[in-house]
Amino acid sequence: MQTRQLGNSDLYITPIGIGAWAMGGGDWAFAWGEQDDQDSIDALRAGLDAGMNWIDTAMVYGHGHSERVVGRAIAGLSNKPYVFTKCSRKRAEDGSLVGVLKADSIRAECEESLRNLNVETIDLYQIHWPMPAEDIEEGWETLAKLQQEGKVRWIGVSNFNAEQMQRIQSIAPITSLQPPYSLIRREIESDQLPFVAANSIGVIVYSPMASGLFSGKMTKERVENFPDNDWRKRRDFFQEPQLSRNLALAGKLAEIGARHGRSAGEVAIAWTLRRPEVTGAIVGVRTPAQVAGIIGAGEFRLSQEEIAEIETFQAERNA
């Protein structure tokens, strides 16, 4: 796979990277159900063997569990991938998640992430959510200091809007933005993407397959059987009437993919990569077998006619 420079950094990343959200296991607020650690390790190594050169995780994914799994997966590798992680989301006493952007909290998280990942430096360290909003300057100043100290190489933000990025960019340059982006989450097109293009900020989008909806493997029966600790069970786009519309769109993506020997998921990922502002897409995998269904997106590109076909189909279904 060809690589692309991420924002102002010296990181050249493949168009798709491995997402480790589900690898946090089943015991936290936004779990994807139970997950076998060995499956996670095998999936990570399969993705790296297939050519992906970066992994994205976060402290909050299983409250350190995902990071520890990633650390185990990359231990001993002679050609280590870039490792990106995120801070600022913590578990409250009642099990809910809260945002903390105070300097001492972020420093403690960074040290724990370094231990979990068993690395000397984190390649990209990101504020996970701009919450509480009044503390984003303090949080960003702390990331900048961690960068100066060599604990992290580059710094970015996740889930920030343009106004929030504008507030902090005078403190230190923003290497990257990590927003949600898919055929059913297009908010960044009007707000964040124009801003990052004007400010040379890289973009790594998450959930390009809409949390599995556009993988080509999702069915109504599978959704009905989600375990109680799968956060998708509570999301509106997995509920009717949206579910039927989304699965119909997945069918259209599968139809287009079949013309090229590609999966619906590869089409969905390629659709996000059509934007020149998007440097890469984070693609979650839970087993080695899933890598085969997404790896082609690193090279596959949709034609303008196919992009228009998708847009027309979606508009007609949403009318």
N, C-alpha and C positions, 0 to 999 in steps of 0.2 A: 504494500500500500504506500502511496505517496504520503508525505507528511506536510503539515502546514504550521507556520509559526503562530504561536499563541500570543496575541497581543504584543506587548513590549518586551516579552521574555525571550530567552534563548532556548525555550522548549519548542521542539518541532514534533507535533503530535499527529498520530494517525486520525483519519476522519471519524473513526469510531473508537471508543474506549470502553472499558469494562466497568459497569456499575455494580456496587456491592451493597446496595440498600437492603435487599432481601436477605443478605448474608448475616444480618444482625440477629437472626433467629426469631423465635415467636414470643419472647417475653418483654415486649415494650409496646408503646402506644400505637406506633405505625408499622407493626410487623406485617409480613406477608404470609403468616402462618408458620408452621414449624419448618426448619431448614437444617439439613444434615451438613455438618462442618466439612466432612470429607468431600461431599458433593461440591461444596463451595470451592474448596481448594482445587479440586480436579477441574472445575469450570474455569477458574481463574487461570490455571496453567494451560488449559486448552485454548483459551482466548489469546494468551500471550504466544503460544506456539503457532496460532493461526495468523499472527502478525500485528495484533493490537499492541501499542506500546505505552499505554497508561491505564491506571485504575483510579476510580473515584469512590471515596467512602466518606464517612463522617463519624465523629465521636458519638453522636446520638443514636446511630444505627445499632441497636442492642446495647447502648450505653458502653461502648468500647468493644463489644464482641466482634463486630464486623472488622474493625481495625486489627484486632488480634488474629482473626482468620486471614486477612490480607498479609499480615506480618509472617504468618506461618507459610503461606503460599509462596512468598518471594524469598524466603530464607534460603541461602545457598545458591541462588541463581547467579550465574556469571554475568548475564546480561539483564540487569534489573530494569523493570519498567519505571516510568515516572509514577509517583504516588501522590495523589491529591486528597486532601481531607478538609473537613469543615468544623467550625467551632460555634459556640454561643447558644446551643439548645441543650437544656439540662432537665433532669427529672425532678419534679417537686415531690413533696412527701406523699401526696395523694396519687402519685403515678402519672400525673399529667406533665406536659412539657411546658417549660417557661423559657423565655429569652433572657440571657444575661450577657451584657457587653461590657461589664466592668473589667478594668485592666487585670486585677489580680485573678479573676475567674478565668479569663482567656489565657493568661500565662500558665495557670495550673492545667488547663485543658491541653495546651500545646505540649507541655512536658509529659502528660499522660499519653497523648497521641504518639509522641516520639518513642515512648516505651512500648506501647501496643504494637506499633509498626516495626519496631526494632530497626530504626533508621537513625542516622545522625542528623539529617536535615530533611524537612518535608519540602517536596518540589513545588507544590502550590497549596497555600493555606488560605481558606476562604471563610468569611463570615456567612453563616448558614442562612440566617434570616435577619432582617433589619428591625429587630425587636429587643428591647423597647426602642422606639424610633428616636427618642431624645438622647440615647447613648451611642448612636452610631459613630459619632466623631471620636469618642473615647475608645471604642472598639477598634476603629481603623488606625488610630494613632498607636495602639498597642501592637497591631499586626505589623505596622511599619517599623516599630522598634525591634520586634522579633526578627524581621528581615535584616535589619542592620546588625543584629547580633549573630546572624548566621544560622539561626534555628530553622528558618524557612527561607526558601530561595525566592519565591515570588508570591504575591498576595492578590486575592480577588474577592469578589462578593457573589452571593447567591440570592435570588429572589428580591433584588433591589429594583426600584423603578428609576427612571431617569433623574427625577428631582433628588432622590437620595444619593445617587452616584455623583451628581453635581455638587452636593454638599461636602463630600469627602475628598474629591479628586485634588483639591489644592493641598491637602495634607501629605499625600503620597500618590504616585501614579497607580491606577487600577489596571492590573494585568488582564483580568477576565471577569466576565459576568456568567453566572450559571442560572438560567431561567427555565421554567417549563415551556416546552414548545412541541406542538403536535397539531394534527388536523383539527382537533377539538379544543386546543388551547393556543389561540393565535394572538393574545393580547400584546405580546412584545413587538408585533409588526408596526404598531402605531406609536409606541412609546420608547421602548428600550433600543430597538435596532437602529433607528436613526441616530440616537445618542452615541451608541458604541461606534458606529461607522464614522461619526464626526470626530471621535476622540481616540481612535486607534486602539480600542479595547477588544480583546478576543471574546468569543462566545462559545461556551460548551453547554449545549441544551440537554435537559433531562426529560425522561419519559417521552421519547419520540414515537414510541408505539402505544402511547396512552395507557401505560401500566398493563400492557399485555392485550388490550382490546384489539389492536391491529397486528398482532403476531401471526394471525391465521390459524391459531389453535384455540381461540376462545369461543365458547358456546354458551347458550342460556343455561344449559344443564350444569356446566362447570361453575358458572356464577352462582347458581342456586346452592351449590355444594361447597362454596367457600367456607372455611372454618371461621369460627367466631373471632379468632385473633388475626384474621386477614383484613387489613384496613379498607380494602377495596369493597368489602361488603357494605360499607357505610357511605360510599361515594355516589353522588347523583348520576354520574355518567355510566355507572353499572346498574342503574335502576331504570325501569320503564317510565316514560316512553323512549328515553334516550338510548337505552341498551339496544333496542331493535334497530334504531337508526345507525348506531355505531357499528353493529355487527354487519349491517347491510353495506356500510362503507368499507368495512374490512373485506367483504366479498368482492367489491370493486377493485380494491388493491390487489387481492389475490388474482383476479382476472388479468390485470395489467402485468403482474409479476410473471404469470404463466407464459406470457409471450416471450419472456427473456430467460426462463428457467430460474426465476427468482421467487422468493417467498413474499407473502403480504407484508411481513415485518420489514423485509429489505426495502420494499417500495415505500413504506411509511417513514423509515429512517432516511432514505434518499430524498424524500419530499422535504424534510427539514434541512438537509444539506444543500438544497438547491439555492438557498439564500447565501449571497457572498459574505454576509456578515458572520455567518455561522462557521466557526473553525472546526468544531467536532460535535459529535453526539454521544451521550452516555447511554449505553445499552446494557440493561441488566440481564445477567444469565445466572441460572441456578444449578445447571447440570452441564457437563461437557457436551451432551447431545444438542443443547440449545444453541451452541456456538455456530453450528452448521447452518442454522436458519437465519442468521443475522450477518455473518462475516462478509457476504457478498456486497453489502451496502457500502463497504469501504471503497469500492470501485464503481458500483452501478450508478448511472445517472439517468434521470427521467428526461424525456424529450419535452419540448414546450407543448406539443400536442397532447401528451399524456398528462402533463400538469393541468392543462385546460380541461381535459376529460374528467379528472378528479374533481376539480372545482365545480364543474357543471353538475356532476352527479350529486355532490354534497349540497349544492344550492337547491336542487330539485327535491332532495329528501327533506330538507329543512324548511321548505316553503309551507 
